[in-house]
């Protein structure tokens, strides 16, 4: 089990304090905000600090992440997968970019991610893309009134992961599911990585205006 501290909307000083307390994995949602932190002298060179990108990714922003983030957790559509593959193969060459496939468990029209049946149909093709190392799945459950009500979604993601592993013989060790409000339920359903922000850092400040990069 790993803990990904969701640091979006929190200043570098908070990240440094969490690192000093032993936290090493941090998740950011916006490329511009992440760049500012990644280049902040307060954080540059901290031993073991590992960035994960967990926000919606536009194809024209891929170039800023390659070789600088450990994992892109929001591979959510075919065109992004193809563009990531092309750029990763060209830019990284010697090693693939680690990614998680984002799943839209509830087929929600306003939420990004592969629908489960869509992913089952195309997963073999995704595995063949050069430059990518697909190590698992990520999902954000639908809103529920209680943490326990998210259990079905977490279980569905685990079962989907199991089917994909069995069918394709490709290990998918990472199940990134569970956040501040429901991580205990997610862990009981097999989560291997929880994404926790508020429970670590408190309420975040409003998202900064994001200039073009």
C-alpha positions as CSV (number, residue, x, y, z in Angstrom):
1,X,0.0,0.0,0.0
2,X,1.3,3.4,-1.0
3,X,0.1,6.9,0.0
4,X,0.0,9.5,-2.7
5,X,-0.3,12.9,-1.0
6,X,-2.4,15.2,-3.3
7,X,-0.7,18.5,-3.0
8,X,-2.6,20.5,-5.6
9,X,-3.5,23.9,-4.3
10,X,-1.0,23.7,-1.5
11,X,2.3,25.7,-1.3
12,X,5.8,24.2,-1.6
13,X,6.4,24.7,2.1
14,X,3.6,22.2,2.9
15,X,5.1,19.7,0.6
16,X,8.5,20.2,2.1
17,X,7.0,19.6,5.6
18,X,5.3,16.4,4.5
19,X,8.6,15.2,2.9
20,X,10.4,15.9,6.2
21,X,7.8,13.8,7.9
22,X,8.6,10.9,5.6
23,X,6.1,11.3,2.7
24,X,7.7,10.8,-0.8
25,X,4.9,10.6,-3.4
26,X,3.0,13.7,-4.3
27,X,0.2,14.2,-6.9
28,X,-0.5,17.3,-8.9
29,X,-3.4,18.1,-11.2
30,X,-2.3,21.1,-13.2
31,X,0.8,21.3,-15.4
32,X,1.5,24.9,-14.7
33,X,1.2,24.6,-10.9
34,X,3.3,21.4,-10.9
35,X,6.0,23.1,-13.0
36,X,6.3,25.9,-10.5
37,X,6.7,23.5,-7.6
38,X,9.0,21.1,-9.5
39,X,11.3,24.0,-10.2
40,X,11.0,25.6,-6.7
41,X,14.5,25.6,-5.0
42,X,12.7,24.5,-1.8
43,X,11.8,21.2,-3.4
44,X,14.5,20.6,-6.1
45,X,16.8,17.8,-5.1
46,X,14.8,16.4,-2.2
47,X,15.9,12.8,-1.9
48,X,13.2,10.4,-3.0
49,X,10.5,13.0,-3.9
50,X,8.4,11.5,-6.6
51,X,5.8,13.4,-8.7
52,X,2.6,11.8,-10.0
53,X,0.4,13.6,-12.5
54,X,-3.3,13.0,-11.6
55,X,-5.2,15.7,-13.6
56,X,-6.7,15.9,-17.0
57,X,-3.9,16.0,-19.5
58,X,-4.0,17.9,-22.8
59,X,-1.9,16.4,-25.6
60,X,0.0,19.7,-26.1
61,X,1.2,19.6,-22.4
62,X,2.7,16.1,-22.6
63,X,6.2,17.5,-23.4
64,X,6.4,19.2,-20.0
65,X,5.9,15.9,-18.1
66,X,8.1,13.4,-19.9
67,X,11.1,12.3,-17.9
68,X,10.1,14.5,-15.0
69,X,7.1,12.8,-13.4
70,X,7.3,9.2,-12.2
71,X,3.7,8.3,-13.3
72,X,0.9,9.8,-15.4
73,X,-2.2,8.4,-13.8
74,X,-4.8,9.8,-16.2
75,X,-4.4,7.9,-19.5
76,X,-8.1,8.4,-20.3
77,X,-8.6,8.1,-24.1
78,X,-7.1,6.6,-27.2
79,X,-5.8,9.8,-28.8
80,X,-3.9,10.6,-25.7
81,X,-2.5,7.1,-25.5
82,X,-1.2,7.3,-29.1
83,X,0.3,10.8,-28.6
84,X,1.9,9.7,-25.3
85,X,3.3,6.7,-27.0
86,X,4.8,8.7,-29.9
87,X,6.3,11.4,-27.7
88,X,7.6,8.9,-25.1
89,X,9.3,6.7,-27.7
90,X,10.9,9.8,-29.2
91,X,11.8,11.7,-26.0
92,X,12.7,9.0,-23.5
93,X,14.0,6.3,-25.8
94,X,15.8,4.2,-23.2
95,X,12.9,3.8,-20.8
96,X,9.1,3.8,-20.9
97,X,6.8,6.3,-19.2
98,X,4.8,4.7,-16.4
99,X,1.1,5.3,-16.7
100,X,-2.2,4.2,-15.2
101,X,-5.4,3.9,-17.2
102,X,-8.2,6.0,-15.9
103,X,-11.6,4.2,-15.8
104,X,-15.0,5.8,-15.8
105,X,-16.8,3.2,-13.8
106,X,-20.2,4.8,-13.9
107,X,-20.1,5.8,-17.5
108,X,-20.6,9.4,-16.4
109,X,-20.8,11.7,-19.4
110,X,-19.0,14.6,-17.6
111,X,-16.2,12.4,-16.3
112,X,-13.0,11.4,-18.2
113,X,-11.8,7.8,-18.5
114,X,-12.4,4.6,-20.5
115,X,-15.7,2.9,-19.9
116,X,-15.1,-0.6,-18.6
117,X,-16.4,-2.4,-21.7
118,X,-14.5,-0.1,-23.9
119,X,-11.2,-0.7,-22.0
120,X,-11.7,-4.5,-22.1
121,X,-12.1,-4.3,-25.9
122,X,-9.0,-2.1,-26.5
123,X,-6.6,-3.0,-23.7
124,X,-4.6,-5.4,-25.8
125,X,-3.9,-2.6,-28.3
126,X,-2.9,-0.3,-25.4
127,X,-0.3,-2.8,-24.2
128,X,1.3,-2.8,-27.6
129,X,2.0,0.9,-27.7
130,X,5.7,1.8,-27.6
131,X,7.1,4.0,-24.9
132,X,4.5,3.2,-22.3
133,X,4.5,1.0,-19.2
134,X,0.9,0.4,-18.1
135,X,1.2,-0.6,-14.5
136,X,-2.5,-0.5,-13.3
137,X,-5.8,1.3,-13.2
138,X,-7.1,4.5,-11.6
139,X,-10.7,5.6,-10.9
140,X,-12.7,8.3,-9.1
141,X,-16.0,6.9,-7.7
142,X,-19.3,8.6,-8.3
143,X,-20.4,10.9,-5.5
144,X,-22.0,9.0,-2.6
145,X,-23.5,10.0,0.7
146,X,-21.4,7.7,2.8
147,X,-17.9,6.1,2.3
148,X,-19.5,2.6,2.5
149,X,-21.6,3.4,-0.6
150,X,-18.4,3.6,-2.7
151,X,-17.6,-0.1,-2.1
152,X,-19.3,-1.3,-5.2
153,X,-17.2,1.0,-7.4
154,X,-13.9,0.0,-5.8
155,X,-14.8,-3.7,-6.1
156,X,-15.7,-3.2,-9.8
157,X,-12.3,-1.7,-10.5
158,X,-10.5,-4.5,-8.8
159,X,-12.5,-7.1,-10.7
160,X,-11.9,-5.3,-14.0
161,X,-8.1,-5.3,-13.2
162,X,-8.3,-9.0,-12.5
163,X,-10.0,-9.8,-15.8
164,X,-7.5,-7.8,-17.8
165,X,-4.6,-9.5,-16.0
166,X,-6.0,-12.9,-16.7
167,X,-6.9,-12.2,-20.3
168,X,-3.6,-10.6,-21.3
169,X,-1.1,-12.0,-18.9
170,X,0.3,-8.6,-18.1
171,X,0.8,-7.7,-14.4
172,X,-1.2,-4.7,-13.3
173,X,-0.1,-4.3,-9.7
174,X,-1.4,-0.7,-9.1
175,X,-5.0,0.0,-8.2
176,X,-5.2,3.7,-7.5
177,X,-8.5,4.2,-5.7
178,X,-9.7,5.8,-2.6
179,X,-9.4,9.4,-1.4
180,X,-9.7,11.3,1.9
181,X,-13.4,10.4,2.4
182,X,-13.3,6.7,1.4
183,X,-9.8,5.4,1.5
184,X,-10.5,2.8,4.3
185,X,-13.2,1.2,2.1
186,X,-11.0,1.3,-0.9
187,X,-8.2,-0.5,0.9
188,X,-10.5,-3.2,2.1
189,X,-11.5,-3.7,-1.5
190,X,-7.9,-4.1,-2.7
191,X,-6.5,-0.6,-3.3
192,X,-2.8,-0.5,-3.5
193,X,-2.5,3.3,-3.7
194,X,-4.8,5.9,-2.1
195,X,-4.8,9.5,-3.1
196,X,-5.2,11.7,0.0
197,X,-5.1,15.5,0.1
198,X,-7.4,17.1,2.6
199,X,-6.7,14.6,5.4
200,X,-3.0,15.4,5.1
201,X,-2.8,19.1,4.1
202,X,-6.2,20.5,5.2
203,X,-8.5,22.5,3.0
204,X,-6.7,23.7,-0.1
205,X,-6.6,27.3,-1.4
206,X,-8.5,28.1,-4.5
207,X,-6.9,26.8,-7.7
208,X,-4.5,29.3,-9.1
209,X,-5.0,30.9,-12.5
210,X,-3.2,28.7,-15.0
211,X,-1.2,30.6,-17.5
212,X,-0.2,28.8,-20.8
213,X,3.0,26.9,-20.7
